[in-house]
Amino acid sequence: MKKLAYQRIDDCSSFDQALEALRQCNNLAIDLEFDKNRFRYGFNLCLMQMATDKDIFLIDPLAKGVDIERVFPVLESPEVKKVAFEFGEDLRLLHALGCKPQHLEDLSNASKLLGYSQLSLTNLVASVLDVELGQGSQMSNWFQRPLTSQQCSYAADDVRYLFQLREVLLSQLLAADEDRLQWYAQENAFFLKDAIEKEREDTGISLSKDDRKALNQVQYHALQALYQEREKLAEQHNRPAFKIFTSKGLLDLVQSDPNKPSIAEKEIGLKSMRTTAVYEKWKKTLKQAREEASARGLKSDQPAFLPLDDEEKRMKRDEQKRINRLVEEEWKSIQAVLKKRFGQEMATFMLSNRTMKRLAAGESNAVPPYRMVLFDSIRSSLK
């Protein structure tokens, strides 16, 4: 099969032509390259790769004249089948941009239902299609322009073989047993639904158990104010938040002596912000937050997070024991049958340790419907 050449879409004219071609297609392969607080602030789309049976388009959303939102109707059309691989993070980015793709197949679901190990696309293509892809550029700076030829080749290869891969994987699913294709369809539907339910802000405060115990009410209020200030500065400077001030540094600052707040230079990533004037602004923000906390009646001698009382602790222990007992007595037996029937890889995909705990806790919506039917069938056979 002739290897398709890729086209760089980076101006209004080429974008219009690519859109016209995409609108005429019933099947598309898609992948994204993005930056998530690595080189710039926020979660940013840097490149959209789309393939048809005739073309490979590398659409540059950063180029003048390219309005990427004009592609969204194609992605949202239920009449156009989209094929991707390990598209979870990509899907969350599209949702954040206001695009809700429909009729999307993630081929990683097919590979997992066939018992392939957790392979990268490069390894899966080599295993299934006997095609060696070039060295990856996933971790390179996708903001840089112009993109290198190596980056473009890597990006094109991410969609180049998806149609061939789908054809082989679906034939293998069909050969495995009569239910496997239906399972694959349910996995993809669940994938789209689950992606929406998992969406959440990545800029929230994440604290360890020990940090939660250590903070008092005033300190936690101040920490929230400092996080907000960091987000504003990160957006203004277009830099990842950790480059403005590390989370550890903010935590140390709010826990420092109120009369002598200290800032460690190493906790500020940008050298341009390691100045006395900037330090004083942080200290001012901290002082204002502490004053506001006092005005609200928050106390420095009261914990920010109230510990559980004895009854709540007992109930939590009892619930954890119940879950652990169900996992050991019921769900691990079901997992063992899955391993014997489908192999280790597929069994782990269908019923991981985390999934067992969720199901034992009563979260039946943690898996697609066919899995619950299968689990119930196995449970009945074990009685």
JOWOZI-V597185 format. One record per residue. RES is the residue in one letter. SS is DSSP state (2 for helix, 1 for strand, 0 for the rest). NEAR is the number of other C-alpha atoms within 8 Angstrom. Layout:
res->[RES	RES]
ss->[SS	SS]
near->[NEAR	NEAR]
This chain:
res->[M	K	K	L	A	Y	Q	R	I	D	D	C	S	S	F	D	Q	A	L	E	A	L	R	Q	C	N	N	L	A	I	D	L	E	F	D	K	N	R	F	R	Y	G	F	N	L	C	L	M	Q	M	A	T	D	K	D	I	F	L	I	D	P	L	A	K	G	V	D	I	E	R	V	F	P	V	L	E	S	P	E	V	K	K	V	A	F	E	F	G	E	D	L	R	L	L	H	A	L	G	C	K	P	Q	H	L	E	D	L	S	N	A	S	K	L	L	G	Y	S	Q	L	S	L	T	N	L	V	A	S	V	L	D	V	E	L	G	Q	G	S	Q	M	S	N	W	F	Q	R	P	L	T	S	Q	Q	C	S	Y	A	A	D	D	V	R	Y	L	F	Q	L	R	E	V	L	L	S	Q	L	L	A	A	D	E	D	R	L	Q	W	Y	A	Q	E	N	A	F	F	L	K	D	A	I	E	K	E	R	E	D	T	G	I	S	L	S	K	D	D	R	K	A	L	N	Q	V	Q	Y	H	A	L	Q	A	L	Y	Q	E	R	E	K	L	A	E	Q	H	N	R	P	A	F	K	I	F	T	S	K	G	L	L	D	L	V	Q	S	D	P	N	K	P	S	I	A	E	K	E	I	G	L	K	S	M	R	T	T	A	V	Y	E	K	W	K	K	T	L	K	Q	A	R	E	E	A	S	A	R	G	L	K	S	D	Q	P	A	F	L	P	L	D	D	E	E	K	R	M	K	R	D	E	Q	K	R	I	N	R	L	V	E	E	E	W	K	S	I	Q	A	V	L	K	K	R	F	G	Q	E	M	A	T	F	M	L	S	N	R	T	M	K	R	L	A	A	G	E	S	N	A	V	P	P	Y	R	M	V	L	F	D	S	I	R	S	S	L	K]
ss->[0	0	0	0	0	1	1	1	1	0	0	2	2	2	2	2	2	2	2	2	2	2	2	0	0	0	1	1	1	1	1	1	1	1	1	1	0	0	0	0	0	0	1	1	1	1	1	1	1	1	1	0	0	0	0	1	1	1	1	0	0	0	0	0	0	0	0	0	2	2	2	2	2	2	2	2	0	0	0	0	1	1	1	1	0	0	0	2	2	2	2	2	2	2	2	2	0	0	0	0	0	0	0	1	1	1	2	2	2	2	2	2	2	0	0	0	0	0	0	0	2	2	2	2	2	2	2	2	2	0	0	0	0	0	0	0	0	0	0	0	0	0	0	0	0	0	0	0	2	2	2	2	2	2	2	2	2	2	2	2	0	2	2	2	2	2	2	2	2	2	2	2	2	2	2	2	0	0	0	2	2	2	2	2	2	2	2	2	2	2	2	2	2	2	2	2	2	2	0	0	0	0	0	0	0	0	0	0	2	2	2	2	2	2	0	1	2	2	2	2	2	2	2	2	2	2	2	2	2	2	2	2	2	2	2	2	2	0	0	0	2	2	2	2	0	0	2	2	2	2	2	2	2	2	0	0	0	0	0	0	0	0	0	0	2	2	2	0	0	0	2	2	2	0	0	2	2	2	2	2	2	2	2	2	2	2	2	2	2	2	2	2	2	2	2	0	0	0	0	0	0	0	1	0	0	0	0	0	0	2	2	2	2	2	2	2	2	2	2	2	2	2	2	2	2	2	2	2	2	2	2	2	2	2	2	2	2	2	2	2	2	2	0	2	2	2	2	2	2	2	0	0	2	2	2	2	2	2	2	2	0	0	0	2	2	2	0	0	2	2	2	2	2	2	2	2	2	2	2	2	2	2	0]
near->[2	3	4	8	6	9	8	8	11	13	10	9	6	9	13	8	8	10	10	8	8	10	7	6	9	7	10	13	15	12	13	10	11	10	15	10	11	7	10	10	14	10	9	8	11	13	13	13	16	13	13	11	5	6	10	15	13	15	12	12	12	7	8	7	8	12	6	7	5	7	8	10	7	9	12	11	10	7	6	12	12	13	15	14	10	8	9	8	7	9	10	11	11	11	10	7	6	6	10	8	11	10	11	11	9	12	11	8	10	12	10	13	12	10	11	10	6	5	8	6	8	9	8	10	14	11	8	8	9	7	7	7	8	6	5	5	8	6	4	6	7	11	7	6	5	4	8	6	6	7	10	10	9	13	11	13	9	11	15	11	9	12	9	8	11	10	8	9	10	10	8	9	13	11	7	8	7	7	7	11	10	7	9	11	8	11	10	12	8	10	9	9	8	8	11	9	6	6	7	4	5	4	5	5	6	4	7	6	6	7	8	10	9	7	12	13	15	13	13	11	11	13	11	9	11	12	10	8	8	11	10	8	10	14	10	6	7	8	13	13	13	9	11	14	12	12	7	7	12	12	9	9	10	12	8	9	7	5	4	6	10	7	9	7	6	5	10	15	11	8	6	5	9	10	7	6	6	9	10	8	8	9	9	8	10	12	8	8	11	12	8	8	14	10	7	6	6	10	10	9	6	8	11	12	9	5	4	7	6	6	7	8	9	8	8	8	8	8	8	8	8	8	11	10	9	10	12	9	8	10	11	10	9	11	11	8	9	12	13	8	6	9	10	10	11	15	13	11	9	7	10	9	7	7	10	12	11	11	10	12	7	6	8	8	6	8	9	10	8	8	9	10	8	8	9	8	8	10	10	7	6	5	4]
